[in-house]
Amino acid sequence: MSDKTHFGYRTVETEEKENLVGAVFDSVAKKYDVMNDLMSFGVHRLWKQYTINQTGVRYGQSVLDLAGGTGDLAAKMSERVGPEGTVILADINESMLSVGRDRMIDQGRVENIRYALANAEALPFADGSFDCITIAFGLRNVTDKQAALNSMYATLKPGGRALVLEFSKPVLPILSKAYDAYSFSALPMMGKLVAGDADSYRYLAESIRQHPDQETLMGMMQTAGFERCDYHNLTGGIVALHKGFKF
């Protein structure tokens, strides 16, 4: 891996990025859910529900929700796996994990959800541990995305699947221009007004532009060993759900 990487549009030392990203999510953790609803006009809930529907998760299975943040996916998957199953809500950021854990406890979801402070690039789980791994709006913040995909593949059981929900590249030029205008003007303004932090939301907009496009990310999943890889564009490619299997 190069000694340099991107933090938004800035070029930084590789070892520096994790701390910089951590500072962003320390800042936004408490307002994360509110800002998600505002930024996406609530549509993020539909994107996540579509992802849940594609997991194929069944009663009694083991699921890892990476970069799980405040627990949107983990909460719904805990219902699907039931008391005999397990969902691990994992995040590299302690502030986000704390908010997610408190939220799950407040909802009474204590029976089958566990928590892990974990780096996606080197997951602290045995190979073949999970039937399904999800990561929603988290991969773009990982320094070494290929290492994360490799680690996800290793920790899946044979027959398991991984799903990556992430901002991607709009397929229509007119949509792309409107999206850029919205991202670089409205998002930092909302961040300043609601979360008191314009810079973090400017970084989040920039990080989306630096993320691999749909075909590139699918190729990275294939490099990690995933088979039957495909993706589905949502909201004109503003978001894409990638899926791959381990056989």
C-alpha positions as CSV (number, residue, x, y, z in Angstrom):
1,M,0.0,0.0,0.0
2,S,1.3,3.5,-0.8
3,D,2.6,5.7,2.0
4,K,0.1,8.3,0.7
5,T,-3.7,8.2,0.5
6,H,-6.7,10.4,0.2
7,F,-8.6,12.1,3.0
8,G,-11.3,13.7,0.9
9,Y,-9.4,15.8,-1.7
10,R,-6.3,16.1,0.5
11,T,-3.3,13.8,0.1
12,V,-2.2,12.6,3.6
13,E,0.2,10.0,5.1
14,T,-1.5,6.6,5.1
15,E,-1.1,6.2,8.9
16,E,-2.7,9.6,9.4
17,K,-6.0,8.8,7.7
18,E,-7.5,6.6,10.3
19,N,-7.1,9.3,13.0
20,L,-8.5,12.0,10.7
21,V,-11.6,9.9,9.8
22,G,-11.9,9.0,13.5
23,A,-12.1,12.7,14.4
24,V,-14.8,13.2,11.8
25,F,-17.1,10.6,13.3
26,D,-16.3,11.6,16.9
27,S,-17.7,15.0,15.8
28,V,-20.8,13.8,14.1
29,A,-21.8,10.7,16.1
30,K,-24.5,12.3,18.2
31,K,-26.2,14.0,15.2
32,Y,-25.5,11.2,12.8
33,D,-29.1,9.9,12.5
34,V,-30.7,13.3,12.3
35,M,-28.2,14.3,9.5
36,N,-28.8,11.1,7.6
37,D,-32.5,11.9,7.4
38,L,-31.9,15.5,6.4
39,M,-29.2,14.8,3.9
40,S,-31.1,12.0,2.1
41,F,-34.6,13.3,2.7
42,G,-35.2,10.0,4.5
43,V,-34.4,7.9,1.4
44,H,-31.4,6.3,3.2
45,R,-34.0,4.2,5.1
46,L,-35.2,2.8,1.7
47,W,-31.7,2.0,0.6
48,K,-31.0,0.2,3.8
49,Q,-34.3,-1.8,3.7
50,Y,-33.4,-2.9,0.1
51,T,-30.1,-4.1,1.5
52,I,-31.7,-6.0,4.3
53,N,-34.0,-7.7,1.7
54,Q,-31.0,-8.8,-0.3
55,T,-29.1,-10.3,2.6
56,G,-31.0,-13.6,2.6
57,V,-30.4,-13.7,6.4
58,R,-32.4,-16.5,8.1
59,Y,-33.2,-17.6,11.6
60,G,-30.3,-18.8,13.6
61,Q,-27.6,-17.3,11.4
62,S,-24.5,-15.2,12.3
63,V,-24.2,-11.7,10.8
64,L,-21.5,-9.1,11.0
65,D,-22.6,-5.5,10.4
66,L,-19.3,-3.6,9.7
67,A,-19.1,0.2,10.2
68,G,-22.5,-0.4,11.7
69,G,-22.7,3.0,13.4
70,T,-26.0,3.7,15.0
71,G,-27.3,0.2,14.2
72,D,-29.9,0.7,11.5
73,L,-29.0,-2.6,9.7
74,A,-28.1,-4.5,12.9
75,A,-31.5,-3.8,14.4
76,K,-33.4,-5.2,11.5
77,M,-31.2,-8.2,11.1
78,S,-31.5,-9.1,14.7
79,E,-35.2,-9.6,14.1
80,R,-34.4,-12.0,11.2
81,V,-31.9,-14.2,13.0
82,G,-34.0,-14.4,16.1
83,P,-32.8,-15.5,19.6
84,E,-30.8,-18.4,18.2
85,G,-28.8,-16.2,15.9
86,T,-26.2,-13.5,16.5
87,V,-25.6,-10.0,15.0
88,I,-22.3,-8.3,15.7
89,L,-22.4,-4.5,15.4
90,A,-18.9,-3.5,14.7
91,D,-17.3,-0.1,14.1
92,I,-13.7,1.2,14.3
93,N,-15.0,4.4,15.9
94,E,-15.7,4.2,19.6
95,S,-18.1,7.2,19.6
96,M,-20.2,5.7,16.9
97,L,-20.2,2.3,18.5
98,S,-21.3,3.8,21.8
99,V,-24.2,5.6,20.2
100,G,-25.2,2.4,18.4
101,R,-25.0,0.3,21.6
102,D,-27.1,2.8,23.6
103,R,-29.7,2.9,20.8
104,M,-30.0,-0.9,20.7
105,I,-30.3,-1.1,24.5
106,D,-33.0,1.6,24.5
107,Q,-34.9,-0.4,21.9
108,G,-34.6,-3.5,24.1
109,R,-32.4,-5.3,21.6
110,V,-30.1,-7.0,24.1
111,E,-30.7,-10.7,23.4
112,N,-28.8,-11.4,20.2
113,I,-26.7,-8.3,19.4
114,R,-23.0,-8.1,20.4
115,Y,-20.6,-5.2,19.9
116,A,-17.0,-5.1,18.6
117,L,-14.5,-2.2,18.2
118,A,-13.0,-3.5,14.9
119,N,-10.9,-2.4,12.0
120,A,-12.4,-3.7,8.7
121,E,-8.9,-4.1,7.3
122,A,-8.0,-6.8,9.8
123,L,-11.1,-8.3,11.3
124,P,-10.6,-9.9,14.8
125,F,-12.7,-12.9,14.0
126,A,-11.9,-16.5,13.0
127,D,-12.1,-17.4,9.3
128,G,-15.5,-18.7,8.4
129,S,-17.4,-17.1,11.2
130,F,-20.4,-15.4,9.5
131,D,-23.2,-16.3,7.1
132,C,-23.5,-12.7,6.0
133,I,-21.4,-9.5,6.3
134,T,-22.8,-6.0,5.5
135,I,-21.1,-2.6,5.4
136,A,-23.3,0.4,4.7
137,F,-21.7,3.8,3.9
138,G,-18.5,2.7,5.6
139,L,-16.2,1.3,3.0
140,R,-15.3,4.7,1.5
141,N,-13.8,5.7,4.8
142,V,-11.5,2.7,5.0
143,T,-7.9,3.4,4.2
144,D,-7.1,0.1,2.4
145,K,-10.4,-1.0,0.8
146,Q,-8.9,-4.1,-0.8
147,A,-7.6,-5.3,2.6
148,A,-11.1,-4.8,4.0
149,L,-12.7,-6.8,1.3
150,N,-10.1,-9.5,1.7
151,S,-10.8,-9.7,5.4
152,M,-14.5,-9.8,4.8
153,Y,-14.1,-12.7,2.4
154,A,-11.9,-14.6,4.9
155,T,-14.4,-14.3,7.8
156,L,-17.4,-15.5,5.7
157,K,-18.6,-19.1,5.8
158,P,-18.7,-21.0,2.5
159,G,-22.0,-20.1,1.0
160,G,-22.1,-16.8,2.7
161,R,-22.5,-13.4,1.1
162,A,-21.2,-9.9,1.6
163,L,-23.1,-6.7,0.8
164,V,-21.6,-3.3,0.3
165,L,-24.0,-0.3,0.3
166,E,-22.2,2.8,-0.6
167,F,-22.5,6.1,-2.4
168,S,-21.4,5.7,-6.0
169,K,-21.4,7.4,-9.4
170,P,-24.7,8.8,-10.8
171,V,-25.4,7.3,-14.2
172,L,-27.0,10.4,-15.7
173,P,-24.8,13.6,-16.4
174,I,-27.6,15.9,-15.4
175,L,-28.1,14.1,-12.1
176,S,-24.4,14.1,-11.5
177,K,-24.3,17.9,-11.8
178,A,-27.2,18.5,-9.6
179,Y,-25.8,16.1,-7.0
180,D,-22.4,17.8,-7.0
181,A,-24.1,21.2,-6.5
182,Y,-26.1,19.8,-3.6
183,S,-23.2,17.9,-2.0
184,F,-20.7,20.8,-1.9
185,S,-23.1,23.6,-0.9
186,A,-26.1,22.2,1.0
187,L,-24.3,19.4,2.9
188,P,-21.7,21.6,4.6
189,M,-24.3,24.2,5.4
190,M,-26.6,21.6,7.0
191,G,-23.6,20.2,8.9
192,K,-22.8,23.6,10.3
193,L,-26.4,24.4,11.3
194,V,-27.4,21.0,12.7
195,A,-24.2,19.4,13.9
196,G,-22.0,22.5,14.3
197,D,-19.5,21.1,11.9
198,A,-19.3,22.1,8.2
199,D,-15.8,20.6,7.6
200,S,-16.7,17.0,8.5
201,Y,-19.6,17.1,6.0
202,R,-17.4,18.7,3.4
203,Y,-15.0,15.7,3.9
204,L,-17.9,13.3,3.6
205,A,-18.9,14.8,0.2
206,E,-15.3,14.7,-1.0
207,S,-14.9,11.1,0.2
208,I,-17.8,10.0,-2.0
209,R,-16.1,11.4,-5.1
210,Q,-12.9,9.5,-4.3
211,H,-14.7,6.2,-3.8
212,P,-14.3,3.6,-6.7
213,D,-17.1,3.6,-9.2
214,Q,-19.4,0.6,-9.6
215,E,-17.4,-1.5,-12.0
216,T,-14.1,-0.8,-10.2
217,L,-15.6,-1.9,-6.8
218,M,-17.1,-5.0,-8.3
219,G,-13.6,-5.8,-9.7
220,M,-12.1,-5.3,-6.2
221,M,-14.6,-7.8,-4.8
222,Q,-13.7,-10.3,-7.4
223,T,-10.0,-9.8,-6.6
224,A,-10.8,-10.6,-3.0
225,G,-12.3,-13.9,-4.1
226,F,-16.0,-13.2,-4.2
227,E,-18.0,-14.9,-6.9
228,R,-21.3,-14.1,-8.6
229,C,-20.6,-10.4,-8.0
230,D,-23.0,-7.9,-9.1
231,Y,-24.4,-4.5,-8.2
232,H,-27.7,-2.6,-8.3
233,N,-27.9,1.1,-8.8
234,L,-30.3,3.0,-6.4
235,T,-31.6,6.5,-7.0
236,G,-29.9,6.7,-10.4
237,G,-26.5,5.5,-9.2
238,I,-26.1,8.0,-6.3
239,V,-26.0,4.8,-4.2
240,A,-25.1,1.3,-5.3
241,L,-25.5,-2.0,-3.6
242,H,-22.7,-4.5,-4.4
243,K,-23.1,-8.2,-3.6
244,G,-20.7,-11.1,-3.7
245,F,-20.7,-14.8,-2.5
246,K,-18.1,-17.1,-1.0
247,F,-18.3,-20.7,-2.3
